[in-house]
Amino acid sequence: MNNETIKALQFTDLKNDVASFALSEPGKNVVLALEPSVNKRQIEAWLNEVTEGKKILAISSSAPIHGLHGIEYILKNINKGIAFRPEQLMSLHDFLDTIEKLKRFMKDKEYVAPVITSYIYSVTELSHVAAEIIRCIRNGRVDDYASKELLKVRKQIATLEERIKNRIEQLVKSTKYSKYLQENLVSTRNGRYVIPVKKEYKNNIKGSVLDVSASGSTVYMEPEEISIIQDSISMLKFQEEAEEEKILFTLTGLVQEHEKEIKLARDLMVSYDVIFAKAKHSLLMNGTSPQINEHHVIRLEGARHPLLGKDAVPLNLVIGEDYDALVITGPNTGGKTVTIKTVGLLTLMAQCGMHIPAEKGSEIAIFHKVLVDIGDGQSIEQSLSTFSSRVKNIIEILAESTPQTLVLLDELGSGTDPAEGMGLATSILEELYNKGTTMLATTHYSEIKEFANEQKGFCNGSMEFNVETLKPTYRLIVGKGGDSQAFAIALRLGMHPKLIERAHQITYKETKDYSDKSDRPRHELDRQLAMNQKYVRKMKHPEKEKAKQEIIFKKGDNVKIPSIGEFGIVYKPADEKGDVQVMVKGSLEIFNHKRLSLYIKAEDLYTEDYDMDIVFESKENRKLRNKMKKHHVDEVIFEESDD
């Protein structure tokens, strides 16, 4: 798998997420080093391990996994002729103790996880090694009872130390020495007892100077009377150290005898650590074990991008049965790139033995290569433009592609002249299809959509767009090509259908009626167009507007209401109080004439014989009124606003 694929699909980020669940450093390293396998049996075995791991975690929140602290050092230095220190041997003891706990734990879970629990039987019994270590090592040092010789020596040292301590305390309190001392205090220097003597009296006491205070006023002396005893203690301490080393070498030899078994136990612990890390990750993302096939069929049901969490929109997709190439079109930021990344990343996950965030029944095909072209790939070192860099990458993809390859191409042909980019994209798709690859490509070229619709082995797909909310839903619709939704968005925002119809004609060389697709009444859109034209005229001659000091509003005038930032149509002119009835967004409101400003006169909007009821009366009332003109209608009451 090349670096471009790893980077583009964020596979390292995904492995980091899984590795965070591992409890040992070697376990984390194994996860980070995972590579996709092309062996179907191996992949299925890995996936089953994770499934069984999840079953164990369902009845027991955690497994006794050792962090392997210190074990790597022991295995690395086991044959270097050095004696392991007490703390290192205790690390091994803790590891062997955890192995015993893991044995008991796994034997209790055989009924839910028969395969992975059977692995524990490959570990040789090493409890006698752990027992010997704990017999000889206590509280971070070799224990007194590790050997008879050590016990004897330490007892002798303790006896002499007690004797010398009592003797030196007597000397300090005696009149013979007290007058020469800086203070009645006993201390040690280099493991030997000393007394603090005033500098000027150092020659009055027989003994050796072992240290001097920082000021030089005090010398620390070992009295001659106790030096012989201290020499004896020093000799005994050499014997003690020699005996400790002998015991440590004996324990190290015992460890060396079981090097193979310890390595096997360590490897098994790492394997369990990796299995449970994958299982915990699967539980976190609600993952499932996909079916694995070797005939290039990808079937995803409710699949989600594993790095998007709860924000991921489920993906349903089948490729490799009726078609081998899916071309996805649709608006920018509509989820096209996330879709192909999801397919690629889930393929890598499954081939590494990881569960995928998808519903049961999902299926992943085994591919020998996953090749992608996503993003600009621009690098300063290469000094290439974005387009040149992508072409270079696609050339490599074309060279490496085989029927065992999954190819993912994002915005194919972009970054250059649209006509040439479209032609280049089409030829690339044809060549990759002829090579037998399984392929997903995204594009904004409508011509490629037409190509995929006509070409055998290709299928169109699009990203759903909600015209009502003007937002993408990020859902893939297979079998239908999409578009940029620019016309739909413009229409939804209120652009006049005539402008959009003209844009459609320019773009597609055909006519299309957009008037029925607008949710605004046609007369409103006509008024909007007239208002826009009037506004342009006003902006060209602002001095004329300033000259209008007082305005008398008439029915049908278009007015601006600055206080609410809206426009309205005058329904009834000002009364004696100066209040004007204005139709705003389909409802009548009353505003004082001082709060209104004339925007467009009624005569600029409507002809003299224009029926104003069309503006103010509901469509239902107008129909009913016309009906009544033709014949009598019983019990009809018109709902009109109060004057």
KASUL-V775242 format. One record per residue. N is the residue number from 1. RES is the residue in one letter. SS is DSSP state (~ for helix, > for strand, _ for the rest). OMEGA is omega in whole degrees, 0 to 359 (NA if undefined). Layout:
n=N res=RES ss=SS omega=OMEGA
n=N res=RES ss=SS omega=OMEGA
This chain:
n=1 res=M ss=_ omega=184
n=2 res=N ss=_ omega=183
n=3 res=N ss=~ omega=180
n=4 res=E ss=~ omega=179
n=5 res=T ss=~ omega=180
n=6 res=I ss=~ omega=182
n=7 res=K ss=~ omega=185
n=8 res=A ss=~ omega=182
n=9 res=L ss=_ omega=179
n=10 res=Q ss=_ omega=182
n=11 res=F ss=~ omega=178
n=12 res=T ss=~ omega=177
n=13 res=D ss=~ omega=180
n=14 res=L ss=~ omega=180
n=15 res=K ss=~ omega=176
n=16 res=N ss=~ omega=178
n=17 res=D ss=~ omega=180
n=18 res=V ss=~ omega=182
n=19 res=A ss=~ omega=181
n=20 res=S ss=_ omega=179
n=21 res=F ss=_ omega=179
n=22 res=A ss=_ omega=184
n=23 res=L ss=_ omega=181
n=24 res=S ss=_ omega=178
n=25 res=E ss=~ omega=176
n=26 res=P ss=~ omega=178
n=27 res=G ss=~ omega=177
n=28 res=K ss=~ omega=182
n=29 res=N ss=~ omega=178
n=30 res=V ss=~ omega=179
n=31 res=V ss=~ omega=182
n=32 res=L ss=~ omega=181
n=33 res=A ss=_ omega=182
n=34 res=L ss=_ omega=177
n=35 res=E ss=_ omega=179
n=36 res=P ss=_ omega=176
n=37 res=S ss=_ omega=175
n=38 res=V ss=_ omega=179
n=39 res=N ss=_ omega=186
n=40 res=K ss=~ omega=180
n=41 res=R ss=~ omega=180
n=42 res=Q ss=~ omega=180
n=43 res=I ss=~ omega=181
n=44 res=E ss=~ omega=177
n=45 res=A ss=~ omega=178
n=46 res=W ss=~ omega=182
n=47 res=L ss=~ omega=179
n=48 res=N ss=~ omega=177
n=49 res=E ss=~ omega=180
n=50 res=V ss=~ omega=178
n=51 res=T ss=~ omega=179
n=52 res=E ss=~ omega=177
n=53 res=G ss=~ omega=178
n=54 res=K ss=~ omega=179
n=55 res=K ss=~ omega=178
n=56 res=I ss=~ omega=181
n=57 res=L ss=~ omega=179
n=58 res=A ss=~ omega=180
n=59 res=I ss=~ omega=177
n=60 res=S ss=_ omega=189
n=61 res=S ss=_ omega=180
n=62 res=S ss=_ omega=178
n=63 res=A ss=_ omega=180
n=64 res=P ss=_ omega=180
n=65 res=I ss=_ omega=180
n=66 res=H ss=_ omega=180
n=67 res=G ss=_ omega=178
n=68 res=L ss=_ omega=177
n=69 res=H ss=_ omega=178
n=70 res=G ss=_ omega=182
n=71 res=I ss=~ omega=179
n=72 res=E ss=~ omega=179
n=73 res=Y ss=~ omega=181
n=74 res=I ss=~ omega=181
n=75 res=L ss=~ omega=180
n=76 res=K ss=~ omega=186
n=77 res=N ss=~ omega=187
n=78 res=I ss=_ omega=182
n=79 res=N ss=_ omega=182
n=80 res=K ss=_ omega=176
n=81 res=G ss=_ omega=178
n=82 res=I ss=_ omega=178
n=83 res=A ss=_ omega=178
n=84 res=F ss=_ omega=180
n=85 res=R ss=_ omega=181
n=86 res=P ss=~ omega=182
n=87 res=E ss=~ omega=178
n=88 res=Q ss=~ omega=178
n=89 res=L ss=~ omega=177
n=90 res=M ss=~ omega=175
n=91 res=S ss=~ omega=178
n=92 res=L ss=~ omega=178
n=93 res=H ss=~ omega=180
n=94 res=D ss=~ omega=179
n=95 res=F ss=~ omega=180
n=96 res=L ss=~ omega=177
n=97 res=D ss=~ omega=178
n=98 res=T ss=~ omega=177
n=99 res=I ss=~ omega=179
n=100 res=E ss=~ omega=177
n=101 res=K ss=~ omega=180
n=102 res=L ss=~ omega=177
n=103 res=K ss=~ omega=181
n=104 res=R ss=~ omega=181
n=105 res=F ss=~ omega=184
n=106 res=M ss=~ omega=180
n=107 res=K ss=~ omega=178
n=108 res=D ss=_ omega=185
n=109 res=K ss=_ omega=183
n=110 res=E ss=_ omega=185
n=111 res=Y ss=_ omega=178
n=112 res=V ss=_ omega=183
n=113 res=A ss=_ omega=186
n=114 res=P ss=~ omega=184
n=115 res=V ss=~ omega=186
n=116 res=I ss=~ omega=177
n=117 res=T ss=~ omega=180
n=118 res=S ss=~ omega=181
n=119 res=Y ss=~ omega=186
n=120 res=I ss=~ omega=181
n=121 res=Y ss=~ omega=178
n=122 res=S ss=~ omega=182
n=123 res=V ss=_ omega=179
n=124 res=T ss=_ omega=179
n=125 res=E ss=_ omega=180
n=126 res=L ss=_ omega=182
n=127 res=S ss=~ omega=180
n=128 res=H ss=~ omega=177
n=129 res=V ss=~ omega=179
n=130 res=A ss=~ omega=181
n=131 res=A ss=~ omega=180
n=132 res=E ss=~ omega=178
n=133 res=I ss=~ omega=183
n=134 res=I ss=~ omega=176
n=135 res=R ss=~ omega=185
n=136 res=C ss=~ omega=184
n=137 res=I ss=> omega=177
n=138 res=R ss=> omega=176
n=139 res=N ss=_ omega=175
n=140 res=G ss=_ omega=178
n=141 res=R ss=> omega=177
n=142 res=V ss=> omega=184
n=143 res=D ss=_ omega=179
n=144 res=D ss=~ omega=187
n=145 res=Y ss=~ omega=178
n=146 res=A ss=~ omega=175
n=147 res=S ss=_ omega=179
n=148 res=K ss=~ omega=181
n=149 res=E ss=~ omega=181
n=150 res=L ss=~ omega=179
n=151 res=L ss=~ omega=180
n=152 res=K ss=~ omega=182
n=153 res=V ss=~ omega=182
n=154 res=R ss=~ omega=176
n=155 res=K ss=~ omega=178
n=156 res=Q ss=~ omega=179
n=157 res=I ss=~ omega=181
n=158 res=A ss=~ omega=180
n=159 res=T ss=~ omega=181
n=160 res=L ss=~ omega=180
n=161 res=E ss=~ omega=177
n=162 res=E ss=~ omega=179
n=163 res=R ss=~ omega=183
n=164 res=I ss=~ omega=179
n=165 res=K ss=~ omega=179
n=166 res=N ss=~ omega=183
n=167 res=R ss=~ omega=183
n=168 res=I ss=~ omega=175
n=169 res=E ss=~ omega=177
n=170 res=Q ss=~ omega=181
n=171 res=L ss=~ omega=181
n=172 res=V ss=~ omega=182
n=173 res=K ss=~ omega=183
n=174 res=S ss=_ omega=178
n=175 res=T ss=~ omega=181
n=176 res=K ss=~ omega=185
n=177 res=Y ss=~ omega=190
n=178 res=S ss=~ omega=182
n=179 res=K ss=_ omega=180
n=180 res=Y ss=_ omega=187
n=181 res=L ss=> omega=176
n=182 res=Q ss=> omega=176
n=183 res=E ss=> omega=181
n=184 res=N ss=> omega=185
n=185 res=L ss=> omega=177
n=186 res=V ss=> omega=178
n=187 res=S ss=> omega=180
n=188 res=T ss=> omega=174
n=189 res=R ss=> omega=181
n=190 res=N ss=_ omega=177
n=191 res=G ss=_ omega=181
n=192 res=R ss=> omega=181
n=193 res=Y ss=> omega=179
n=194 res=V ss=> omega=176
n=195 res=I ss=> omega=182
n=196 res=P ss=> omega=183
n=197 res=V ss=> omega=176
n=198 res=K ss=> omega=186
n=199 res=K ss=~ omega=185
n=200 res=E ss=~ omega=181
n=201 res=Y ss=~ omega=185
n=202 res=K ss=~ omega=180
n=203 res=N ss=~ omega=180
n=204 res=N ss=~ omega=181
n=205 res=I ss=_ omega=178
n=206 res=K ss=_ omega=180
n=207 res=G ss=> omega=183
n=208 res=S ss=> omega=175
n=209 res=V ss=> omega=181
n=210 res=L ss=> omega=181
n=211 res=D ss=> omega=178
n=212 res=V ss=> omega=180
n=213 res=S ss=_ omega=181
n=214 res=A ss=_ omega=180
n=215 res=S ss=_ omega=181
n=216 res=G ss=_ omega=182
n=217 res=S ss=_ omega=182
n=218 res=T ss=> omega=174
n=219 res=V ss=> omega=181
n=220 res=Y ss=> omega=188
n=221 res=M ss=> omega=172
n=222 res=E ss=> omega=181
n=223 res=P ss=> omega=182
n=224 res=E ss=~ omega=184
n=225 res=E ss=~ omega=182
n=226 res=I ss=~ omega=183
n=227 res=S ss=~ omega=180
n=228 res=I ss=~ omega=179
n=229 res=I ss=~ omega=181
n=230 res=Q ss=~ omega=175
n=231 res=D ss=~ omega=179
n=232 res=S ss=~ omega=178
n=233 res=I ss=~ omega=180
n=234 res=S ss=~ omega=179
n=235 res=M ss=~ omega=180
n=236 res=L ss=~ omega=179
n=237 res=K ss=~ omega=174
n=238 res=F ss=~ omega=178
n=239 res=Q ss=~ omega=179
n=240 res=E ss=~ omega=181
n=241 res=E ss=~ omega=180
n=242 res=A ss=~ omega=180
n=243 res=E ss=~ omega=177
n=244 res=E ss=~ omega=179
n=245 res=E ss=~ omega=179
n=246 res=K ss=~ omega=180
n=247 res=I ss=~ omega=180
n=248 res=L ss=~ omega=177
n=249 res=F ss=~ omega=178
n=250 res=T ss=~ omega=178
n=251 res=L ss=~ omega=178
n=252 res=T ss=~ omega=177
n=253 res=G ss=~ omega=178
n=254 res=L ss=~ omega=178
n=255 res=V ss=~ omega=180
n=256 res=Q ss=~ omega=180
n=257 res=E ss=~ omega=183
n=258 res=H ss=_ omega=181
n=259 res=E ss=~ omega=183
n=260 res=K ss=~ omega=181
n=261 res=E ss=~ omega=179
n=262 res=I ss=~ omega=178
n=263 res=K ss=~ omega=179
n=264 res=L ss=~ omega=179
n=265 res=A ss=~ omega=178
n=266 res=R ss=~ omega=180
n=267 res=D ss=~ omega=179
n=268 res=L ss=~ omega=179
n=269 res=M ss=~ omega=178
n=270 res=V ss=~ omega=180
n=271 res=S ss=~ omega=178
n=272 res=Y ss=~ omega=179
n=273 res=D ss=~ omega=180
n=274 res=V ss=~ omega=180
n=275 res=I ss=~ omega=182
n=276 res=F ss=~ omega=174
n=277 res=A ss=~ omega=177
n=278 res=K ss=~ omega=182
n=279 res=A ss=~ omega=179
n=280 res=K ss=~ omega=178
n=281 res=H ss=~ omega=178
n=282 res=S ss=~ omega=178
n=283 res=L ss=~ omega=182
n=284 res=L ss=~ omega=184
n=285 res=M ss=_ omega=180
n=286 res=N ss=_ omega=184
n=287 res=G ss=_ omega=177
n=288 res=T ss=> omega=177
n=289 res=S ss=_ omega=181
n=290 res=P ss=_ omega=170
n=291 res=Q ss=> omega=183
n=292 res=I ss=> omega=178
n=293 res=N ss=> omega=180
n=294 res=E ss=_ omega=180
n=295 res=H ss=_ omega=167
n=296 res=H ss=_ omega=177
n=297 res=V ss=_ omega=174
n=298 res=I ss=> omega=179
n=299 res=R ss=> omega=181
n=300 res=L ss=> omega=178
n=301 res=E ss=> omega=180
n=302 res=G ss=> omega=182
n=303 res=A ss=> omega=180
n=304 res=R ss=_ omega=176
n=305 res=H ss=_ omega=187
n=306 res=P ss=_ omega=182
n=307 res=L ss=_ omega=182
n=308 res=L ss=_ omega=178
n=309 res=G ss=~ omega=183
n=310 res=K ss=~ omega=181
n=311 res=D ss=~ omega=183
n=312 res=A ss=_ omega=177
n=313 res=V ss=_ omega=182
n=314 res=P ss=_ omega=182
n=315 res=L ss=> omega=175
n=316 res=N ss=> omega=189
n=317 res=L ss=> omega=171
n=318 res=V ss=> omega=176
n=319 res=I ss=> omega=180
n=320 res=G ss=_ omega=177
n=321 res=E ss=_ omega=180
n=322 res=D ss=_ omega=180
n=323 res=Y ss=_ omega=181
n=324 res=D ss=_ omega=181
n=325 res=A ss=> omega=179
n=326 res=L ss=> omega=179
n=327 res=V ss=> omega=185
n=328 res=I ss=> omega=178
n=329 res=T ss=> omega=180
n=330 res=G ss=_ omega=184
n=331 res=P ss=_ omega=174
n=332 res=N ss=_ omega=183
n=333 res=T ss=_ omega=180
n=334 res=G ss=_ omega=177
n=335 res=G ss=_ omega=181
n=336 res=K ss=~ omega=183
n=337 res=T ss=~ omega=179
n=338 res=V ss=~ omega=180
n=339 res=T ss=~ omega=182
n=340 res=I ss=~ omega=176
n=341 res=K ss=~ omega=179
n=342 res=T ss=~ omega=179
n=343 res=V ss=~ omega=181
n=344 res=G ss=~ omega=183
n=345 res=L ss=~ omega=179
n=346 res=L ss=~ omega=176
n=347 res=T ss=~ omega=179
n=348 res=L ss=~ omega=180
n=349 res=M ss=~ omega=183
n=350 res=A ss=~ omega=181
n=351 res=Q ss=~ omega=173
n=352 res=C ss=_ omega=178
n=353 res=G ss=_ omega=178
n=354 res=M ss=_ omega=171
n=355 res=H ss=_ omega=181
n=356 res=I ss=> omega=178
n=357 res=P ss=_ omega=182
n=358 res=A ss=_ omega=180
n=359 res=E ss=_ omega=177
n=360 res=K ss=_ omega=183
n=361 res=G ss=_ omega=177
n=362 res=S ss=_ omega=187
n=363 res=E ss=> omega=180
n=364 res=I ss=> omega=178
n=365 res=A ss=> omega=176
n=366 res=I ss=_ omega=176
n=367 res=F ss=_ omega=178
n=368 res=H ss=_ omega=178
n=369 res=K ss=> omega=169
n=370 res=V ss=> omega=184
n=371 res=L ss=> omega=185
n=372 res=V ss=> omega=169
n=373 res=D ss=> omega=182
n=374 res=I ss=_ omega=180
n=375 res=G ss=_ omega=187
n=376 res=D ss=_ omega=178
n=377 res=G ss=_ omega=185
n=378 res=Q ss=_ omega=177
n=379 res=S ss=_ omega=181
n=380 res=I ss=_ omega=183
n=381 res=E ss=_ omega=182
n=382 res=Q ss=_ omega=181
n=383 res=S ss=_ omega=180
n=384 res=L ss=_ omega=175
n=385 res=S ss=_ omega=178
n=386 res=T ss=~ omega=181
n=387 res=F ss=~ omega=181
n=388 res=S ss=~ omega=180
n=389 res=S ss=~ omega=180
n=390 res=R ss=~ omega=177
n=391 res=V ss=~ omega=178
n=392 res=K ss=~ omega=179
n=393 res=N ss=~ omega=180
n=394 res=I ss=~ omega=176
n=395 res=I ss=~ omega=178
n=396 res=E ss=~ omega=178
n=397 res=I ss=~ omega=179
n=398 res=L ss=~ omega=181
n=399 res=A ss=~ omega=186
n=400 res=E ss=~ omega=187
n=401 res=S ss=_ omega=176
n=402 res=T ss=_ omega=176
n=403 res=P ss=_ omega=180
n=404 res=Q ss=_ omega=186
n=405 res=T ss=> omega=170
n=406 res=L ss=> omega=183
n=407 res=V ss=> omega=179
n=408 res=L ss=> omega=183
n=409 res=L ss=> omega=182
n=410 res=D ss=_ omega=180
n=411 res=E ss=_ omega=181
n=412 res=L ss=_ omega=177
n=413 res=G ss=_ omega=181
n=414 res=S ss=_ omega=176
n=415 res=G ss=_ omega=179
n=416 res=T ss=_ omega=179
n=417 res=D ss=_ omega=185
n=418 res=P ss=~ omega=182
n=419 res=A ss=~ omega=180
n=420 res=E ss=~ omega=179
n=421 res=G ss=~ omega=178
n=422 res=M ss=~ omega=180
n=423 res=G ss=~ omega=179
n=424 res=L ss=~ omega=180
n=425 res=A ss=~ omega=180
n=426 res=T ss=~ omega=181
n=427 res=S ss=~ omega=178
n=428 res=I ss=~ omega=179
n=429 res=L ss=~ omega=179
n=430 res=E ss=~ omega=183
n=431 res=E ss=~ omega=179
n=432 res=L ss=~ omega=178
n=433 res=Y ss=~ omega=179
n=434 res=N ss=~ omega=178
n=435 res=K ss=_ omega=176
n=436 res=G ss=_ omega=182
n=437 res=T ss=_ omega=167
n=438 res=T ss=> omega=195
n=439 res=M ss=> omega=170
n=440 res=L ss=> omega=182
n=441 res=A ss=> omega=174
n=442 res=T ss=> omega=180
n=443 res=T ss=_ omega=173
n=444 res=H ss=_ omega=180
n=445 res=Y ss=_ omega=179
n=446 res=S ss=~ omega=180
n=447 res=E ss=~ omega=179
n=448 res=I ss=~ omega=175
n=449 res=K ss=~ omega=178
n=450 res=E ss=~ omega=178
n=451 res=F ss=~ omega=182
n=452 res=A ss=~ omega=181
n=453 res=N ss=~ omega=184
n=454 res=E ss=~ omega=187
n=455 res=Q ss=_ omega=177
n=456 res=K ss=_ omega=178
n=457 res=G ss=_ omega=180
n=458 res=F ss=> omega=175
n=459 res=C ss=> omega=177
n=460 res=N ss=> omega=173
n=461 res=G ss=> omega=179
n=462 res=S ss=> omega=177
n=463 res=M ss=> omega=183
n=464 res=E ss=> omega=180
n=465 res=F ss=> omega=179
n=466 res=N ss=> omega=183
n=467 res=V ss=_ omega=181
n=468 res=E ss=_ omega=182
n=469 res=T ss=_ omega=183
n=470 res=L ss=_ omega=180
n=471 res=K ss=> omega=175
n=472 res=P ss=> omega=177
n=473 res=T ss=> omega=180
n=474 res=Y ss=> omega=178
n=475 res=R ss=> omega=180
n=476 res=L ss=> omega=174
n=477 res=I ss=> omega=182
n=478 res=V ss=> omega=179
n=479 res=G ss=_ omega=181
n=480 res=K ss=_ omega=177
n=481 res=G ss=_ omega=181
n=482 res=G ss=_ omega=174
n=483 res=D ss=_ omega=185
n=484 res=S ss=_ omega=181
n=485 res=Q ss=_ omega=182
n=486 res=A ss=~ omega=182
n=487 res=F ss=~ omega=180
n=488 res=A ss=~ omega=179
n=489 res=I ss=~ omega=181
n=490 res=A ss=~ omega=179
n=491 res=L ss=~ omega=180
n=492 res=R ss=~ omega=181
n=493 res=L ss=_ omega=174
n=494 res=G ss=_ omega=179
n=495 res=M ss=_ omega=183
n=496 res=H ss=_ omega=180
n=497 res=P ss=~ omega=181
n=498 res=K ss=~ omega=179
n=499 res=L ss=~ omega=181
n=500 res=I ss=~ omega=177
n=501 res=E ss=~ omega=178
n=502 res=R ss=~ omega=179
n=503 res=A ss=~ omega=178
n=504 res=H ss=~ omega=180
n=505 res=Q ss=~ omega=180
n=506 res=I ss=~ omega=185
n=507 res=T ss=~ omega=189
n=508 res=Y ss=~ omega=179
n=509 res=K ss=_ omega=178
n=510 res=E ss=_ omega=179
n=511 res=T ss=_ omega=179
n=512 res=K ss=_ omega=182
n=513 res=D ss=_ omega=179
n=514 res=Y ss=_ omega=186
n=515 res=S ss=~ omega=182
n=516 res=D ss=~ omega=184
n=517 res=K ss=~ omega=180
n=518 res=S ss=_ omega=179
n=519 res=D ss=_ omega=176
n=520 res=R ss=_ omega=177
n=521 res=P ss=_ omega=185
n=522 res=R ss=~ omega=182
n=523 res=H ss=~ omega=177
n=524 res=E ss=~ omega=180
n=525 res=L ss=~ omega=177
n=526 res=D ss=~ omega=179
n=527 res=R ss=~ omega=179
n=528 res=Q ss=~ omega=180
n=529 res=L ss=~ omega=178
n=530 res=A ss=~ omega=179
n=531 res=M ss=~ omega=179
n=532 res=N ss=~ omega=179
n=533 res=Q ss=~ omega=179
n=534 res=K ss=~ omega=181
n=535 res=Y ss=~ omega=178
n=536 res=V ss=~ omega=179
n=537 res=R ss=~ omega=180
n=538 res=K ss=~ omega=182
n=539 res=M ss=~ omega=179
n=540 res=K ss=~ omega=183
n=541 res=H ss=_ omega=182
n=542 res=P ss=~ omega=183
n=543 res=E ss=~ omega=179
n=544 res=K ss=~ omega=181
n=545 res=E ss=~ omega=181
n=546 res=K ss=~ omega=183
n=547 res=A ss=_ omega=182
n=548 res=K ss=_ omega=184
n=549 res=Q ss=_ omega=183
n=550 res=E ss=_ omega=186
n=551 res=I ss=_ omega=175
n=552 res=I ss=_ omega=184
n=553 res=F ss=_ omega=179
n=554 res=K ss=_ omega=179
n=555 res=K ss=_ omega=180
n=556 res=G ss=_ omega=178
n=557 res=D ss=_ omega=174
n=558 res=N ss=> omega=184
n=559 res=V ss=> omega=176
n=560 res=K ss=> omega=179
n=561 res=I ss=> omega=186
n=562 res=P ss=_ omega=185
n=563 res=S ss=_ omega=179
n=564 res=I ss=_ omega=177
n=565 res=G ss=_ omega=183
n=566 res=E ss=> omega=174
n=567 res=F ss=> omega=178
n=568 res=G ss=> omega=179
n=569 res=I ss=> omega=180
n=570 res=V ss=> omega=178
n=571 res=Y ss=> omega=179
n=572 res=K ss=> omega=182
n=573 res=P ss=_ omega=184
n=574 res=A ss=_ omega=175
n=575 res=D ss=_ omega=183
n=576 res=E ss=_ omega=178
n=577 res=K ss=_ omega=182
n=578 res=G ss=_ omega=180
n=579 res=D ss=> omega=183
n=580 res=V ss=> omega=175
n=581 res=Q ss=> omega=185
n=582 res=V ss=> omega=175
n=583 res=M ss=> omega=180
n=584 res=V ss=> omega=179
n=585 res=K ss=_ omega=174
n=586 res=G ss=_ omega=179
n=587 res=S ss=> omega=180
n=588 res=L ss=> omega=177
n=589 res=E ss=> omega=179
n=590 res=I ss=> omega=179
n=591 res=F ss=> omega=172
n=592 res=N ss=> omega=185
n=593 res=H ss=~ omega=180
n=594 res=K ss=~ omega=180
n=595 res=R ss=~ omega=181
n=596 res=L ss=_ omega=173
n=597 res=S ss=> omega=181
n=598 res=L ss=> omega=179
n=599 res=Y ss=> omega=177
n=600 res=I ss=> omega=179
n=601 res=K ss=_ omega=180
n=602 res=A ss=~ omega=182
n=603 res=E ss=~ omega=177
n=604 res=D ss=~ omega=183
n=605 res=L ss=~ omega=188
n=606 res=Y ss=_ omega=174
n=607 res=T ss=_ omega=184
n=608 res=E ss=_ omega=183
n=609 res=D ss=_ omega=182
n=610 res=Y ss=_ omega=180
n=611 res=D ss=_ omega=183
n=612 res=M ss=_ omega=178
n=613 res=D ss=~ omega=178
n=614 res=I ss=~ omega=182
n=615 res=V ss=~ omega=190
n=616 res=F ss=~ omega=185
n=617 res=E ss=_ omega=181
n=618 res=S ss=_ omega=181
n=619 res=K ss=~ omega=181
n=620 res=E ss=~ omega=179
n=621 res=N ss=~ omega=180
n=622 res=R ss=~ omega=179
n=623 res=K ss=~ omega=182
n=624 res=L ss=~ omega=180
n=625 res=R ss=~ omega=178
n=626 res=N ss=~ omega=179
n=627 res=K ss=~ omega=181
n=628 res=M ss=~ omega=178
n=629 res=K ss=~ omega=183
n=630 res=K ss=~ omega=178
n=631 res=H ss=_ omega=184
n=632 res=H ss=_ omega=176
n=633 res=V ss=_ omega=183
n=634 res=D ss=_ omega=171
n=635 res=E ss=_ omega=178
n=636 res=V ss=_ omega=177
n=637 res=I ss=_ omega=177
n=638 res=F ss=_ omega=176
n=639 res=E ss=_ omega=180
n=640 res=E ss=_ omega=180
n=641 res=S ss=_ omega=177
n=642 res=D ss=_ omega=177
n=643 res=D ss=_ omega=NA
